[in-house]
Amino acid sequence: MFDDYTGVVLNLDEGKRIAATLGDKKALILRNHGLLTVGHSVDEAAWWFITMDRSCQAQLMAEAAGKPILIDHEIARLTHSQVGFHQFGWFSFQSLYEMIVRQQPDLLE
């Protein structure tokens, strides 16, 4: 969570503060603004953004329905080791990219 978001990044210092908060993570919530994701490729970063957005929506729905039950830390750690690596993010985006190009072939013109 980046709690000190001050608007559009217009100077290098703001970018450095965001990068320092992000550290070695792949996603960051900018308080009162939105999500930021990074990756080794645009495809990977796009997949983490989609996944983060869906996760945030699910979290809000769970909280609206009652008190969510947290996932056991070891289960969360295991899941991360299975699907949280760079190649998985890239790979997961490929079918979505193919569908977008198929549905909107003029996209690449």
C-alpha atoms as one frame of an Amber mdcrd trajectory, in Angstrom:
protein
   0.000   0.000   0.000   1.377   3.397  -0.991  -0.269   5.714   1.539   1.394
   8.928   0.444   0.132   9.208  -3.143   0.105  12.894  -4.111  -1.316  12.726
  -7.625   0.227  12.420 -11.060   3.938  11.679 -10.865   5.547  14.840 -12.217
   8.974  14.569 -10.671  11.576  11.871 -10.263  11.393  11.881  -6.458   7.746
  10.766  -6.471   8.606   7.905  -8.820  11.500   6.881  -6.583   9.225   6.837
  -3.512   6.693   4.641  -5.324   9.479   2.314  -6.535  10.932   2.075  -3.013
   7.517   1.150  -1.610   6.985  -1.426  -4.373  10.393  -2.984  -3.682  10.578
  -6.517  -5.081   6.775  -6.912  -5.193   4.731  -7.008  -8.389   1.705  -4.967
  -7.288   0.949  -1.867  -5.274  -2.249  -0.122  -4.250  -1.984   3.657  -4.568
  -4.274   4.949  -1.820  -7.243   6.879  -3.230  -6.026   6.286  -6.770  -5.783
   2.709  -7.982  -3.505  -0.171  -8.774   0.015  -0.355 -10.142   1.619  -3.569
 -11.370   4.984  -4.377 -12.890   6.545  -7.350 -14.614   9.398  -8.511 -16.786
   7.154  -7.934 -19.805   4.076  -5.896 -20.670   2.140  -9.174 -20.898   3.134
 -10.157 -17.380   2.368  -6.726 -15.915  -1.030  -6.732 -17.664  -1.878 -10.163
 -16.219  -0.905  -9.102 -12.677  -3.077  -5.983 -13.096  -6.079  -8.040 -14.218
  -5.523 -10.519 -11.393  -5.080  -7.750  -8.815  -8.245  -5.985  -9.988 -10.252
  -9.216  -9.782  -8.791  -9.977  -6.352  -9.712  -6.528  -5.054 -13.273  -6.953
  -6.343 -13.548 -10.369  -4.682 -12.191  -8.950  -1.416 -14.738  -6.118  -1.419
 -17.594  -8.550  -2.114 -16.395 -10.878   0.648 -16.203  -7.999   3.133 -19.688
  -6.800   2.099 -21.056 -10.288   2.802 -19.449 -10.563   6.240 -16.080 -11.112
   7.833 -13.820 -12.981   5.362 -11.947 -16.020   6.621  -8.253 -15.605   5.943
  -6.331 -18.218   3.982  -3.764 -20.091   6.046  -0.323 -18.505   5.596   1.280
 -21.753   4.413  -1.471 -22.302   1.810  -0.981 -18.735   0.560   2.780 -19.291
   0.391   2.321 -22.562  -1.531  -0.106 -20.939  -3.988   2.337 -18.085  -4.577
   5.127 -20.556  -5.326   2.869 -22.282  -7.877   1.411 -19.275  -9.732   3.284
 -16.169  -8.595   6.371 -16.326 -10.791   7.159 -14.172 -13.839   6.702 -16.814
 -16.521   3.257 -17.722 -15.162   2.133 -14.103 -15.461   3.336 -13.943 -19.059
   1.844 -17.336 -19.930  -1.526 -16.547 -18.342  -1.919 -13.413 -20.445  -1.301
 -15.194 -23.759  -4.780 -16.713 -24.161  -6.398 -13.379 -23.292  -4.191 -11.584
 -25.830  -5.062 -14.135 -28.514  -8.778 -13.688 -27.797  -8.505  -9.890 -27.987
  -6.637 -10.027 -31.310  -9.135 -12.552 -32.689 -12.129 -10.421 -31.659 -10.529
  -7.141 -32.741  -8.212  -7.951 -35.670  -7.801  -4.274 -36.584  -6.184  -3.693
 -33.194  -2.710  -4.299 -34.609  -3.128  -2.173 -37.748
